[in-house]
Amino acid sequence: MNRQTYLALPHVSQFTDWLAAELDSKSHFTHEYVDRRTGAQWSCNSLFDAFAHYRWNHPGNSRLAFNPGNCSMSNGFALTALRKDLDNLNGNDSRALDAALDVMSWGGVIAGNATWLKANKIGLASLLKSVQAAMDAGDELAPALRSKHLRFNSGMTKVYSLCWRRRQIDLLAEMSLTQSDSSQTIACSRLVPIGGGSVLHRHLGQFGVGVNSKPCWINFP
């Protein structure tokens, strides 16, 4: 089943419609927990509030000119820079290696992945291009995606997601800069799916809502 077929299923579209209407709910998505590492208490009273409280500590990158940070806005800038870098490989394996390593650094998954990337530098740009083409076409049977040699772990999935031309990462930076309430989130909710790796996925999973209903929203670790 490909993405288009799945999204056309009645129960999937019904869930999307329900979520669009409930994003501002102050009752369905109230949640809190204590961070065991820091002892800090985290809470939200809506899905947009969960997004507003998003935190991921990421390093800066002098080559791509973004600063370290931890909020949705700084991560949005970082992801946009990383995506643009991957969009301009032009078949160059050295550039592909640098771009992929920078994604690993942002995501905190450099260990192991760096060794693999350096060992597989030759042909890396071509690999990423073939994976990108298959994802853009929605072709789940593409040889590039079904190859037993395709590395598919928490590091490379970040790279593949950033290569995907249909993803909506730029939306994050735009929303962070322009929106002070959840009206834009609700307006965009029909256009921006949710899934593994996103802030909505993380909190919907704790609420017990159907988090696996759709692919990716904003690809955070």
Secondary structure, DSSP 8 states (H G I E B T S, - for coil): --HHHHHTSHHHHHHHHHHHHHTT-SSTT-EEEE-TTT--EEEESSHHHHHHT----B--BTTTTB--B-SHHHHHHHHHHHHHHHHT-TT-HHHHHHHHHHHHHHHT--TTHHHHHHHT-TTHHHHHHHHHHHHHHT-TT-HHHH-TT---STTHHHHHHHH-TT--HHHHHHHHHH-SSSHHHHHHTTTS---TTSHHHHHHHHHT--TTSSS-SS---
